[in-house]
Amino acid sequence: MKVSNKLLTPLGIGIVASSIFSSYTNAEVTVSATAANMYLWRGIDLGQGDAALSGEIKYSNSGFYTGVWGSSGDVTNGNEYDLFLGYGGEIGNFFYDVSYWSYIYPKADLDFGDVDDLVISLGTGPVGFTVYEALSDDGADARYITLSYATGDYNVLIGQHDDGSDTSEHIQAGYSYNENISFAVSKFLDDDMFDDDVQFLVSYSLDIKK
């Protein structure tokens, strides 16, 4: 489940589309596919033990990007695909990214805009801070926040779920064996909102650039 649709007016979409497609000199299309032993989403195993397959097609140009990401493995809502649109860049050692994500579940009759996030990421060097702000009443959480640190092949993340009345934190550590194989261990620090069992993720990814 990787900008409110109310903000995406025809004029706004036209301006963004014009900016993205006006120049092809920096355009890039990437395709990726991943197989994993579970659907680990924000510290939660959405597949409840089932393996997951996912894939993404992404178009990028001069900081703007858009695409679709799809996955199997969500026991509650069934197969999913996400539509996203964003912009990111760097100023010196400072990086930023702002994007809109809509999570679509055909089996559960959740359509575009029913479950969506505004995602804002800021950081410098190895440190990153990201806020996922739910924009719809059907959002999984009102807000999810992460603080991450990465060095070499290792990374660690602390995430907090906030549903408006309670919060729950989890910690996740990851290791990239190579460009394709990665591992992660995640655990909630309490069991007030979610299962606090240790989750162990193994994934294999392929990236293709055109």
Buried (B, 14 or more C-beta within 10 A) or exposed (E): BBBBBEEBEEEEEEEBEEBBEEEEEEBEEBBBEBBBBBBBBBBBBBBEEBEBBBBBBBBBBBBBBBBBBBBBBBEEBEBBBBBBBBBBEEEEEEBBBBBBBBBBBEEBEBEEBBBBBBBBBBBBEEEBEBBBBBBBEEBBBBBBBBBBBBEEEEBBBBBBBBBEEEBBBBBBEBEBEEEEEBEBEBBBEEEEBBEBEEBBBBBEBEEEEE
